[in-house]
């Protein structure tokens, strides 16, 4: 089933990415009063956890720099209720999908069926050990098919993300180290130039790179060693394994149908970069 989890990730990720890459979500959050993109991001993504301290958000998100969450939480909630941010994120994301997909796809029977099957999978997995996924499970599933598809795809994304964090913790790979491995896998060199970490203090990045060299994960020039590449592969394989439980709820025929229905939706989103 690990190949199913990987295939579903490839199909669902472009649906989720409209939240971060398209304009509508950011516009909805800004209209509420969030001052910056990151205020809206932290406020809306963390809101299903409740009004937890910044330390809890930092732990659940895992891969942000120290004190980054504290720049936005809880201040982003002080004048804007978390529930309002969640609703704005859903509205904006669904609006992006409708715009990119156009009426023909957005109102097609295939999208409705994909939304139904994605929701069946997304609401069927155990929540134990899945903090972000458990938070999403507390939210009401939208009735509108486009919003429902986005919501359920995002639930599955958080489920996979929780499993990925478990795999990283098991491999003793911290959040910044995970970004270094991801950069190298994408062919980015030096990995310190990767957009997710290039802004970090040079001393912090140097310490991370030195630690990864000491562990034999990267070489003196900052490239993968065989051990580093194998570590990254083990993490990805375990992530796929841990992402399979939601799809156990679907029959083989339903999985085939879901993949068939998602393919034209995903292809349209990929063609636009989910923007």
ABEGO torsion letter per residue (X at the ends): XAAAAAAAAAAAAAAAAAAAABAAAAAAAAAAGBABAAAAAAAAAAAAAEBBBAAAAAAAAGABBBGAAAAAOAAAAAABBAAAAAAAAAAAAAAAAAAAAEAAAAABAAAAAAAAAAAAAAAABBABGBAAAAAAAABBBBABAAAAAAAAAAAAAAAAAAAAAAAAAAAGBBAAAAAAAAAAAAGBOBAAABAAAAABBAAAAAAAAAAAAAAGABBAAGBBBAAAAAAAAAAAAAAAAAAAAAAAABBAAAAAAAAAAAAAAAAAAAAAGGX
